[in-house]
């Protein structure tokens, strides 16, 4: 991505004002240096507002994908801009909770914009009695239910991909998208 020139953008400090007096009297030199002002004005403006470029709530839309790359997030271009901004803003928190049921739930809520319920079969099955039946299910399972106003607005395959990436490989899962 490139920040292009912005027609008519004034520079805060024209270079011609910094020239020695003898050069300021020469019209050609002043016009020549003014060309650099036109090229440098967008660069200086960007640098002056750099903190806004690094804030997901304020960054330009075409900058969001690059900003997402900084936090290791791959954005879906079909998402609304506000959902992309929220995903970038919460990326660090999502990484802290990665691998947990609540982390998966929070991640999917940000990505789908709906209410998510994750049912986990549990952790380790054990019994205090030797040779006894293990409590619970013998195979780990994960059931994900996404409730949104318009189920057709959520890609089941995209949710499935997120769940597949977040869960251990041996755990089977089921994804369901329903109307809320």
C-alpha positions in Angstrom: 0.0 0.0 0.0 1.2 3.5 -0.7 0.1 6.8 0.6 -0.2 8.9 -2.6 0.0 12.6 -3.1 -2.8 14.7 -1.9 -3.5 17.6 -4.2 -3.4 20.9 -2.5 -2.0 19.5 0.8 0.1 22.3 2.3 3.3 21.6 4.0 3.8 22.8 7.6 7.3 23.9 6.9 8.0 24.9 3.3 11.6 24.0 2.2 12.0 27.3 0.5 11.7 29.1 3.9 14.8 27.1 5.0 17.0 28.1 2.1 19.7 30.7 2.6 18.6 34.2 1.7 20.5 34.3 -1.6 18.6 31.3 -2.9 15.2 32.6 -1.6 15.7 35.5 -4.0 15.9 33.2 -7.1 12.4 32.4 -8.4 13.7 29.2 -10.2 15.2 27.8 -7.0 12.0 28.6 -5.0 9.8 26.8 -7.7 12.2 23.9 -7.8 12.2 23.4 -4.1 8.4 23.8 -4.0 8.2 20.6 -6.0 9.8 18.8 -3.1 7.2 20.3 -0.8 4.4 18.7 -2.9 6.1 15.3 -2.7 7.0 15.5 1.0 3.7 17.0 2.3 1.9 13.6 2.4 4.9 11.9 4.0 5.2 14.6 6.7 1.4 14.5 7.3 1.5 10.7 7.7 4.5 10.9 10.1 2.7 13.7 12.1 -0.3 11.4 12.4 1.5 8.1 12.8 -0.2 7.2 16.1 -3.6 7.4 14.3 -2.3 4.9 11.7 -1.4 2.4 14.5 -4.8 2.7 16.2 -7.3 0.2 14.6 -10.2 2.6 15.4 -8.6 5.5 13.5 -6.5 3.8 10.8 -7.5 4.3 7.1 -9.5 1.4 5.7 -6.7 0.5 3.2 -4.2 0.3 6.1 -6.2 -2.3 8.2 -4.8 -5.4 6.4 -1.3 -4.2 6.9 -2.0 -3.4 10.6 -3.6 -6.9 11.0 -0.4 -8.4 9.7 1.5 -6.8 12.5 -0.6 -8.8 15.1 -0.6 -12.0 13.0 -4.2 -11.7 12.0 -5.6 -12.6 8.6 -8.6 -10.5 7.8 -11.4 -11.6 5.5 -12.0 -8.7 3.1 -15.7 -9.5 3.0 -16.1 -8.5 6.7 -17.6 -5.1 7.4 -14.9 -2.5 8.3 -16.1 -2.2 11.9 -15.7 -5.9 12.4 -12.2 -5.8 10.9 -11.3 -3.0 13.3 -12.7 -4.9 16.3 -10.8 -8.0 15.4 -7.5 -6.1 15.1 -8.1 -4.2 18.4 -8.8 -7.5 20.3 -6.1 -9.6 18.6 -3.7 -9.4 21.6 -6.5 -10.4 24.1 -7.5 -13.2 21.7 -3.9 -14.6 21.7 -3.8 -14.6 25.5 -7.0 -16.7 25.6 -6.0 -18.9 22.7 -6.6 -22.6 23.3 -9.4 -22.1 25.8 -13.1 -22.5 25.4 -13.7 -18.9 26.4 -11.0 -17.7 24.0 -12.6 -19.6 21.1 -16.0 -18.2 22.1 -14.8 -14.6 22.3 -12.9 -15.0 19.0 -15.9 -16.3 17.2 -18.2 -13.5 18.7 -15.8 -10.9 17.3 -15.6 -12.6 13.9 -19.3 -13.3 13.4 -20.9 -10.5 15.3 -23.3 -12.9 17.0 -23.7 -14.8 20.2 -21.6 -18.0 20.4 -22.0 -21.0 22.7 -19.2 -23.5 22.8 -19.8 -26.9 24.5 -16.7 -28.9 25.4 -16.8 -32.5 26.4 -14.4 -31.8 29.2 -10.8 -32.5 30.1 -9.4 -35.7 31.4 -11.6 -38.7 32.3 -10.5 -40.7 35.4 -11.9 -42.7 38.2 -10.7 -43.5 41.7 -11.8 -47.1 41.4 -9.5 -49.4 39.5 -11.1 -50.9 36.4 -14.2 -48.7 36.7 -16.0 -47.1 33.8 -14.7 -43.6 33.0 -17.2 -40.8 33.5 -18.3 -38.6 30.6 -17.6 -39.3 27.0 -14.7 -41.4 25.8 -13.8 -39.1 22.9 -13.3 -35.4 23.2 -15.9 -33.3 21.3 -16.5 -29.7 20.7 -19.9 -28.2 19.7 -20.1 -24.6 18.5 -23.4 -22.8 18.1 -23.4 -19.4 16.5 -26.6 -17.3 16.9 -27.0 -14.4 14.6 -29.9 -12.3 13.2 -29.2 -13.4 9.6 -27.5 -16.9 9.4 -26.8 -16.4 5.7 -24.5 -13.5 6.6 -22.1 -15.9 8.3 -20.0 -18.4 6.4 -20.1 -21.8 8.1 -16.9 -22.8 6.3 -15.1 -19.7 7.7 -16.3 -20.5 11.2 -15.3 -24.1 10.7 -11.8 -23.0 9.6 -11.4 -20.9 12.7 -12.6 -23.7 15.0 -10.3 -26.2 13.3 -7.3 -23.9 13.7 -8.1 -23.2 17.4 -8.7 -26.7 18.7 -6.4 -29.7 19.1 -6.2 -31.9 16.0 -7.6 -35.0 17.6 -10.8 -33.2 18.9 -13.8 -33.6 16.6 -16.1 -30.6 16.3 -19.5 -29.6 14.9 -20.5 -26.0 13.9 -24.0 -24.8 13.7 -25.2 -21.3 12.7 -28.8 -20.5 13.7 -31.1 -17.5 13.8 -31.2 -15.7 17.1 
